[in-house]
Amino acid sequence: MKNTSKLVRLNLHLRPDHINRLTYLADRIAERKGRETRLAEALELALDAGLTWADSDLLDCLRSDTEQSRWLALGPVIRTR
């Protein structure tokens, strides 16, 4: 994705337990940095940590659609440029 902006807006569908975990992480970041912290900063930290893994290791964590049918319930993905 080629983008000249440093930040982009992104609509996400997240599980409630992931939101809770990100909120907790954002609160800990705020305590450490001494300022308000957005959930996006916590999400970026989590993604940085996760994406340091090899792709094959990340894909080994993938669950089947029968285990996680909630993603099928969202319908087709429509990407625009």
C-alpha positions, -999 to +999 in steps of 0.1 A: +000+000+000+015+033-011+005+062+011+022+095+018+004+101+051+020+089+083-014+079+097-045+064+080-080+057+093-091+021+094-124+006+104-119-026+123-141-054+135-125-067+168-136-092+194-146-077+228-118-096+246-092-080+221-106-046+228-103-052+265-067-064+261-058-034+239-075-010+264-055-025+292-023-022+272-031+014+263-036+022+299-002+007+308+014+027+279-002+059+292+012+052+327+047+046+313+046+076+289+027+100+312+002+110+286-031+100+271-028+070+247-050+060+218-060+024+213-042+026+179-009+030+197-016-002+217-026-019+185+006-008+167+026-022+196+008-055+194+012-056+156+049-048+159+054-076+184+034-101+164+049-092+130+084-098+143+075-135+141+081-154+108+050-156+086+049-194+089+048-191+127+020-166+125+001-188+101+005-217+125-017-198+150-045-195+124-078-212+134-102-228+109-134-212+098-154-237+118-136-226+149-140-189+141-172-186+121-176-149+131-154-138+103-176-155+077-206-138+092-193-104+081-198-111+045-175-105+015-145-082+016-147-051-007-114-033-010-113+001-028-082+020-039 
